[in-house]
Amino acid sequence: MQIKILGCSGGIGEDLRTTSILVDDDILIDAGTGVGDLSMEALLKIDHIFITHSHLDHIAFIPFLLDTVMGFRTKPVTVHASHDTLSTLRAHIFNWKVWPDFNMIPDAANPFLLYQEIKLGEPLILNGRTFTALPANHVVPAVGYQINSGDASLVFTGDTTTCDPLWAAVNTIKNLKYLIIETAFSNCERELAKLSKHLCPSMLVDELAKLKGDRPLPEVFITHLKPGEAEIIMQEITESHLGMPVQALKNHQIFTF
């Protein structure tokens, strides 16, 4: 299994892209602005999109992707998300006002867009790759994902603040190799982080202390850094002496496992 980071920033500007992860060549985890860098050939291979939550920086390029490839595919694209997230997509994006309802095109019996509801803790296997939604705590209903190749797992928290149920689930994963977790704000913005249900470095330290289990510690990567604050956020994380390898997630970074 190969995972490529298409976007991992909390904003845009210069070479920054918002959240999107490509699994092999046919699955996206979130569909932020990083999707726009894919070639037409690559876009045509996307069969499934797993969404963490409904915020625009994570879904913005689903409409463009569908509109771009619709006339060149013979099978639908399936969007996997929680009931609440799917309801938001139906009501506020694919509603004929913001964008066409591809769930009704060309007709209701043969839609170009399929919705599939996910439930926490229920694994979904796609060609030997297992995707499991994990708890998250954000200002809108949200999930993270465990991506399991069989040999190893990567956990992507999505957007979250403190969340004990997340760690209860993560601590059961025996083959955890990589952990991608958000830290959107610096410590001086701790109250803003709490209000918007994100993390800052001091909160990250408390969350990572909940990581348990009889296994080697995973490699930890920090995502969703706000533009202009990445350096100070990573400096504050480094100065906290976590006792585990932690680094900033990079655009175009590849994980193979």
C-alpha positions in Angstrom: 0.0 0.0 0.0 1.2 3.5 -0.8 -0.1 6.7 0.7 0.8 10.0 -0.8 0.1 13.4 0.9 -1.6 15.7 -1.6 -2.3 18.4 0.9 -1.7 18.9 4.6 -2.0 22.6 5.4 -4.5 24.5 7.4 -4.8 27.0 4.5 -3.5 28.0 1.1 -0.9 30.3 -0.4 2.3 29.7 -2.3 2.7 25.9 -2.4 0.3 25.1 0.5 -2.6 22.7 -0.1 -5.5 21.8 2.2 -6.0 18.3 3.4 -6.1 15.4 1.0 -4.5 11.9 1.0 -4.2 9.5 -1.9 -4.2 5.8 -1.1 -2.6 3.8 -3.9 -4.2 5.4 -7.0 -7.9 4.9 -6.4 -8.9 6.2 -3.0 -8.9 9.6 -1.4 -9.0 10.5 2.3 -10.6 14.0 2.2 -10.5 16.1 -0.9 -9.0 19.5 -0.2 -7.2 21.7 -2.7 -4.3 19.2 -3.1 -6.6 17.2 -5.4 -6.3 19.9 -7.9 -2.7 19.0 -8.6 -3.6 15.5 -9.9 -3.5 14.9 -13.6 -6.6 14.0 -15.6 -5.3 10.4 -15.8 -4.9 10.3 -12.0 -8.4 11.8 -11.4 -10.0 9.2 -13.6 -8.7 6.4 -11.3 -10.4 7.7 -8.1 -13.2 5.4 -7.2 -13.7 6.1 -3.5 -13.5 9.2 -1.3 -13.5 8.9 2.5 -14.4 12.1 4.3 -13.5 13.0 7.8 -16.0 15.9 8.2 -17.8 18.5 6.2 -15.6 21.6 6.5 -14.7 23.2 3.2 -10.9 22.6 3.4 -11.6 18.9 3.4 -14.3 18.6 0.8 -13.8 21.6 -1.6 -12.6 19.6 -4.6 -15.2 16.8 -4.5 -17.5 18.8 -6.8 -14.7 19.7 -9.2 -13.4 16.1 -9.4 -16.9 14.8 -10.2 -17.6 17.4 -12.8 -14.2 16.8 -14.4 -14.3 13.1 -14.8 -18.1 12.4 -15.2 -18.1 12.1 -18.9 -15.1 9.8 -19.0 -16.1 7.1 -16.5 -18.5 4.2 -16.7 -18.9 3.6 -12.9 -19.8 6.0 -10.1 -17.6 7.5 -7.5 -18.5 6.5 -3.9 -18.2 9.0 -1.1 -17.9 7.4 2.3 -18.8 9.5 5.4 -20.8 9.6 8.5 -24.6 10.2 8.4 -24.2 13.8 9.4 -21.5 14.6 6.9 -23.5 13.0 4.0 -26.5 15.0 5.1 -24.5 18.2 4.8 -23.2 17.3 1.4 -26.7 16.6 0.2 -28.3 19.7 1.7 -25.6 22.3 1.1 -23.3 21.2 -1.7 -25.0 18.8 -4.2 -28.3 20.6 -4.1 -28.5 22.2 -7.6 -27.9 25.6 -6.0 -24.2 25.3 -5.1 -23.5 22.4 -7.4 -25.5 19.8 -9.5 -26.8 16.8 -7.6 -24.6 14.1 -9.1 -26.6 11.6 -7.0 -29.4 12.2 -9.5 -27.3 12.4 -12.7 -27.9 10.9 -15.2 -30.8 9.6 -13.2 -31.7 8.3 -9.7 -31.3 4.6 -10.8 -27.9 5.2 -12.3 -26.2 8.0 -10.3 -22.7 9.2 -11.0 -22.2 9.8 -7.2 -23.0 7.2 -4.6 -23.2 7.9 -0.9 -22.1 5.2 1.6 -22.6 5.8 5.3 -19.8 4.7 7.6 -20.1 3.9 11.3 -17.5 4.1 14.0 -15.4 1.0 14.4 -16.9 -0.9 11.5 -14.1 -1.9 9.0 -14.6 -1.6 5.3 -12.3 -3.7 3.1 -11.5 -2.5 -0.4 -9.2 -4.8 -2.4 -7.3 -6.0 0.7 -7.1 -2.6 2.3 -9.1 -2.0 5.5 -10.6 1.4 6.4 -12.1 2.0 9.8 -13.6 5.2 11.1 -12.3 6.4 14.4 -13.7 8.8 17.0 -12.9 12.5 16.7 -14.0 15.6 18.5 -14.5 18.7 16.3 -17.1 21.5 16.0 -19.0 19.5 13.4 -19.4 15.7 13.5 -16.1 14.2 12.5 -14.1 11.0 12.3 -10.5 9.9 11.8 -9.4 6.8 9.9 -7.3 3.8 10.4 -5.8 2.6 7.1 -4.6 -1.0 7.5 -2.6 -2.8 4.8 -2.5 -6.0 6.9 1.2 -5.6 7.6 0.9 -2.1 9.2 -1.6 0.6 10.0 -1.6 4.4 9.6 -4.0 6.5 11.7 -5.1 9.9 10.5 -7.0 11.8 13.2 -8.6 14.4 10.9 -9.5 17.6 12.7 -9.9 17.0 16.4 -9.3 18.4 19.9 -8.9 16.3 23.0 -10.7 12.9 22.5 -10.4 10.0 24.9 -12.5 7.6 22.7 -9.9 8.2 19.9 -7.1 6.9 22.0 -9.1 4.0 23.4 -9.5 2.9 19.7 -6.0 3.6 18.7 -4.5 1.7 21.6 -6.2 -1.5 20.3 -4.3 -1.3 17.0 -1.4 -3.8 17.3 0.3 -2.9 14.0 0.2 0.9 14.3 3.2 2.3 12.4 2.3 5.9 11.6 0.1 8.5 13.3 -0.9 11.7 11.5 -2.4 14.1 14.0 -3.4 17.7 13.7 -2.0 20.7 15.6 -3.5 23.8 14.1 -2.5 26.6 16.5 0.5 27.7 18.6 0.4 27.7 22.4 -0.4 31.4 22.5 -3.7 30.6 20.7 -4.7 27.8 23.1 -8.1 29.3 23.9 -8.8 29.7 20.1 -7.8 26.0 19.7 -10.2 25.0 22.4 -13.0 27.1 21.0 -12.6 25.8 17.5 -11.8 22.2 18.7 -8.3 21.9 17.3 -5.1 21.2 19.1 -2.1 23.4 20.1 1.3 21.9 21.2 0.6 21.8 24.9 -2.7 20.0 24.2 -0.9 17.7 21.8 1.5 16.7 24.5 -1.5 15.7 26.7 -3.1 13.7 23.9 0.0 11.8 22.9 0.5 10.8 26.6 -2.7 8.7 26.1 -0.9 6.6 23.5 -0.5 3.2 25.1 -0.1 -0.4 24.0 2.4 -3.2 23.9 4.1 -2.2 20.6 6.8 0.2 19.4 5.8 3.8 19.4 4.5 5.0 16.0 6.2 7.7 13.9 4.1 10.8 14.6 3.5 13.5 11.9 1.8 16.8 12.5 -0.7 18.1 10.0 -3.1 21.1 9.6 -0.5 23.7 10.6 -1.9 27.2 10.0 0.0 29.1 7.3 2.6 31.4 8.8 2.6 29.5 12.1 4.2 26.2 11.1 7.7 27.1 12.4 6.6 28.2 15.8 4.2 25.3 16.3 6.9 22.8 15.5 9.4 24.6 17.7 7.0 24.4 20.6 6.4 20.7 20.0 10.1 20.1 19.9 10.7 22.0 23.1 8.1 19.9 24.8 10.4 16.9 24.7 7.7 14.3 23.9 10.1 11.4 24.0 9.0 10.1 20.6 9.8 11.0 17.0 7.6 13.9 15.8 7.9 15.8 12.6 5.8 18.0 10.4 3.9 16.3 7.6 5.1 17.4 4.2 3.2 17.8 0.9 4.1 15.0 -1.5 5.3 12.8 1.3 4.9 9.1 0.7 4.3 6.2 3.1 4.7 2.6 1.9 3.6 -0.2 4.2 
